[in-house]
């Protein structure tokens, strides 16, 4: 059975052993159907501001311009022509009709909706040379001139990717993914010659040294491109599509404002296959999406280390509603590229469950990343099966070797129900900078195997927490 949104809901209800799902029926804090953000005046104000872009009624199918389905045809020129023709007329919908089409990168312009019809699959040819010339992009929180994202828009207004069709990224053990290098699920052996560390380490040092972004160019570049990356755009909509086998992160808006990601099915199990990673964005709605990924399902980010502090733009005003998380490193995650900070997050009515789900709610940073994390709110979340349910970790990757201490303020988790977890909590602060500013209330863990890990936690407000049927306190 393929993991469609409908099948996931069915499995959650039935407790399918084959999928490793656990029934969530009867959990407290059940998902509410209204989806309203009647949470606070601030949450309601954010929701009222997020309005998807609208487009002129003009429609142009790439088939009208001679695009042909099949592996032997690159329809990139026809997509580019359709975008430019509609843009010259004020915008509209570029249609990819039913069929199997193959292309290189797609660059959207203002007032363009790239629409993938039901029954259509747009394959992105996994030839790195097609994704040149390099563009202004961000890779793991550091800006550079790098491979074009598969779908890209730079400083545009009113852009969309919609439809019930499929976007196929071409990532595989033969293409793109081996550039990760050593990876626990690798099928290509350890440390191939084409390995991202040869580019990544130099790029990160450039970020620390404030090398101009225009000079961050690599002849030997092994940094895989994200799938969909609008950059410095306003009024963005990603809706309805299924995204498969991404080279890198799937949906990655950067420095954008007014972003809606709705009813998207993310299905990619390669290295760093994060589902939706808004970076340094303002006013973002992620709603009714299904995540079945090889890395974090949703990860809120704002730049890495010195380069993130140079850009100095938090990710703020993020609403997450009624999403489903299956496999992934984390369900709703903050970090680790979080040097610009994050504020005003409201995540509600989400369901997570899988033996391959490592963490439910996760905050990951360290004293090189730093970041001021404030007003993060989670409520009415249900987790079927997970390894670590709630994780706040200041020792992620490099640990405590920097000068930029993380700061947590007003973090609230309310009405969380977990059916099965290996550990309820994994909270690790520093002796000199303990975890503070956290409120936990109305949290139930039905079955937990191992004791929690609690280190250097100084200020946690607790109310009505039970683990294995007994009252619990950190």
N, C-alpha and C positions, 0 to 999 in steps of 0.2 A: 504494500500500500504506500503510495507516495504521500509525503507530508504536506498536504494542502492545508489551508486554514480550516476548512470544514472537517477534514480528518483529524486534525489536532484537537479541535473541540470535542469531537466524538470520542477520541482516545482518552481525553481528560475525564470525560463523564463516565467511561466504562472501566477505567483503570487497566488499560491494555498492557499485559505483561510483555508483549512483543516489542512495544515501543518504550517500555520502561516507565510508563506514565502511572501516576497515582491518582485515584479519584479524589476530586476536591469538593464533591457535594457535601453539604452539611457544615462547611467551614464557617466560622464566624467571620464577619466582615465581608459578606458575599458581594460579588461584583454588582454594582448598581447599573441599571440600564439607561439612566438618563444621561450619564456622561458629563453632567454639568460641573463646572468648576466653582460651585457655590461653597468655597473653601475659606476665602478671605476676600476683602475688597481688592487686594492686590491681584490675586489669582483671577478674579472676574475681570479686572481691567486688562490684564494681559490677554485673556481669551477674547475680549471684545476687539482688541487691536489686530489680532491675527486674522487676516482676510485673504483667501487665495486670490491670485491674479485672475483677471478675465481677459479674453482674447477676442479679436474680431472674428466674424463668422467665416471669413475666407479660409478655404481648405485646399490643399494641394497634395495629391498622392505622389510618392516618388515613382510609382509605376507610370504615371503620365509623362514623366521625364525620361522614360526608357530603362528604369531600374529593373533588373531581372533577378529572380530567385536562383539559388544554387551556389555551390562552393566556388565555382569558376568565375564568379562575378563580384567585383567590389563595387557596392552601390554608394560608397562614400561621396563620389562626385555628384551623384543625383541628390543625395541628402543636402549637401552643401548648396547646390543650385536652388533647391526648393526653399531652404532657409533664407538665402539671399533674395530670391524673388519675392517671397512673402514679406520679408523685412522692408523691402523697398516700397511695398504697398501699405505699410503700417502694421504688418504682423498677421498672425493667423495660425492655423494648425497644419503641421507637416505630418502626413500620414504614412506609416509603414504598414502596408496591407498584409493580409494573411499570406503566409509563406515563410520560407527560410531564406533570410537575406544576410549578406556578409559585408562588413565595412571596417574602415579604420576609425579614428577618433571623430566625434561629432562635436562641433563648437556652436553653441546656441547664441543667438542674438536677441536683443530686447523684443518683447511682444511675440515670442515664438513658443508654441506648444508642440513638442515632439510627441506624437501620439502613436503608440504601438498597438495596433488593433488586436482583438482576440483572435487567436490562431496564428499570429505573427511571431516569429523569433528573429531578433536582430543579433547576429553573431558578430563579435568584435575579433578581428583577425589577430592572433597573438604573435605578430611580427613587430618587435620593438622599433624598427626603423620607421614604421608607419606613424609612430607617436612622436615624431620629430617634425618640425623644429620644436625645441624646448619651449615651455611656457612658464609663466610665473605661477608657482604652486607651493604647497606646503607638504612636507613629508615627516610624519611623526612629530609634528609641532615645530618644525624648523623650515623657514622659507628658503626657496632655491629656484633656479631655472632647471626644470626637470621634464621628464616625459609628460606629454599631455594626458590628463585623465581621459578615460574612454568617452565620457560625456562631460563637457566643460563649458563654462560660461564665465567670462571675466568682466566685471564692472558693467553688468547688464541689468535691466529692469524688466520685470514681468517675464519670467521664463518658467517652463514646465516640461516635465516628462510624465505622460499619462497613458492610460489604456490598460487593457487586460492581457496584453501580450507579454512576451518574455524577452529579457535582455540577457544574453549569454556572453560572459566575459572571456572565455577561452583559457582561464587558469586551469592548470592540470599538473601532474607530476612531470610532464614533458615541457610545459610552457609556463613562464612567469614564476610559478611557485618555487622551483629550485633556487631562485635568487635569494630566497630566505636564508639559505645555508643550512646549518644543522637545525633540525626540527624534530620534535618527539614523534610526529606521525609521518616523517619523511619516507618517501619511497624512492629517493634518488641518491641515497648514500650521504655521508657526512661531508660538510664543507666543500661543495663543488667550487671550481675555480671562479665561476661567475657567482659571486657571493656579495650580498648587500653590505656586509661589514666593511668592505674595501672602499665603499663610497660613504656610508653612514658615518663612520668615525671622523672622516675628514670634514664632512658637512657640519657635524655637531661642533667641531672645533672652530669652524668658520663662524658659526652662530655665536660662540663665546667670544670670538675676536672681533665681532661686529664688522666682518667683511661685507661690503655691499651685496645685496641679493643678486644684482646683475652680474657679479663676478663669481657667484656660486654655480659654476658650470663644470660638468665632468664629461670628458671624452669617454671614459670607461664608467658608465653609470649603471648600477644594478639596483636601483631603487624602483620598485614596482609601482605603477600608477594606481590611484584610486579609481573606482568605477564612475561615480557621479560626483563631480565637484564644482558647484557654483562658487565663485570666489569674488568677494566684495559685490555681491548682487543684492538687489531689493525685490521683494515679492516673488518668492520661489515656491513652486508646487511640484512635489513628486507623489504621484497617486496611481494606485491600482496595479502597477507592473510587478512581475516576478523577476528578481535579479539573481542570477546563478553564476557560480564559479568566477568570482572576481579575482583579478590579480592581487588586490590589496583591500583596503577598506571599501565598503559598498556605497553608502550614501554619506557624503562628507562635505556639507556646506561649511565654508570658511568665511568669517568676517561678513556674514550676510545678515539681513534684517527682514523680518516677516516671512518666515519659512513654514510651510505645511508639508509634512510627510505623512501620508494617509493611505491605509489599506495596501501597503507594500509588503510583499512576501520576499524576505531575504533568505536565500538558501545557498550557502557557500561554505565549504569546509576546508579551505586552504589555509595556509599560515596567514595570520593577521586579518582574517575575514570578519572584521567588525561589521555589524549590521548598519547602525546609524550613528555617526560621530559628528554632531555639530561642534564646530570649533570657533570660539570667540564670536558667536552669533548672538543676536538679540531678537526676542520674540519668536519662539520656535514651538510648534505643535507637532508631536509625534503621536499618532492615534491609529488604533485598529490595525496595527501591523503584526506580522508573524515573523519571528526570528528563529532560524535554525542554522547556526553559524559555527565556524571554527575558532572564533574568538569572542570578544564581548558583544552582547546583543545591542545594547545602547551604551555609548560611552561619551560623556560630556567632557570636552577638552578646551584648552585655551593657550596652547603654545608650550614649548619645552625650554626649560632652563633659561639661559641668558637671552635667547632669541624670543622666547615668550614674554620675558620682562621688557624687551625692547618694543615689541608691538603693543604690549600693555593693554590688552582688550579682554575683559572677562567674557565668559559665556553666561548670558543672563536671560531671565524670563523664559524658562523652558517648561512646557506642559507636556506630560506623558500620560496617555489615557488609553485604557482598554487594549493593551498590547499583550501578545502571547509570546513567551520565550521557551524554547525547547533547548537544544544543545547550545553551549556557549561557555566561555570562561566566566562571564558574569551577566546577570540580568539587567539591572539598572546600575551603571557604574559611573563614578566620577574619577577622571584621571586616565593614565598617569601624567599625561602632558597637560598640566593644570597650572602652570606658573602665572598665567594672567588672572587666575581666580575664577570662581563661579558663584553666582548668587541668584536667588529666587527660582528654585526648582520645585515643581509640584508634580509628583508621580502618583497616580491613583488607578485602582481597578485593573491591575495587571495580574496575569496568571503565569506562573513559571513551573516547569516540571520536566525533569529528565535525569537519568543516571549520568548523563554527560554534562549536566549543568553544574559548574564548579562552585559558583557563588551567586547569591540572590541579590542583595544590596551590597555594593562594594565601593569603598573610597580608598584609592591607592595614590600615594605620593611619597616624598622623602625630603630631606633637607637640601637637595640640589634643586628639585622642582619647586618646593614651597607651595604658595598659593593660599589665598584667603577664601575659604569656603563658607558661605553664609546663607542662611535662610533656605535650607534644603528640607523639603517636606515629602513624606511618603505616607500614604494611607490606603487601606482596603486592598492590600496585596495578598495574594494567595500563592503559596509554593507547595507543590506536591512532593518532589524529590530533589534534593540538592546536597552538595557536600558541605559547604560552609554557608550558613544562611545570611548572617550579617558580618561584614568584614570592614574594619577601619584599620588601615595598615600604613604606618609612617616609615616602614622599612622596605618598601618596594624597591626592587633592583639594587641601586647603589647603597641604600640604607642611610645612615647618619654620617655623611662625610662633607656636608655643605654648610652654607651660612644662611640659608633661607628656610626658616622654620614654618611648617604648615600651621595654619590657624583655622580652627573650626568654631563656628558660631551659629547657634540656633538651628541645630539639626534635629528633626523630629520624625520618628517612626511610630505610627499609630495604626492599630488594627491590622496586624500582620498575623497570618495563620500559616504555620508550616506543618505539613504532615510528617515528613521524614527527612532528617538531616544527620550527617555524621557529627557536625558540631553546630551549636546554636550561634555562638559568637566567636569571632577572632578579632580582638581589638588590641593593637600594639602601638602604644605611643612611646615617646622618648622619656628617659628619666628627667631630663632638663625641660622637656616640652611635652607634658602628658596630654592625652586626649581630653578635651573639655567641650562643653556646650552641646551635649547630646541628651535628648529626651526620648525615652522608650516607654510606650504604654499600650496596654491591651494587646499583648503579644503571646501567642500560644504555639508551643512546639510539642506536637503529639509524641513523636518518637525521635530521640537523639541518642546516638551511639557513644560519643566520646565527650569528655569534659571540654568546656570552652577554654580558649586561650585569652587571658586578660592580663595585659602588662601596661603599667603606667597610665592608668585611667583615673582622672582626678575629679571630674565633674559630670556625672551622669544622673539625670532625674529618671526614676523608675516607678512604674505603676502597673500593677496587674500583669505580671509576667509569669507564665507557667512553663515548666520543662518536664516532660514525662509525667504529667499530671500533678506536679508539685509546685508550689510557689518558688520563685527563683529571684535572686538578686546578684548583681555583678559585684 
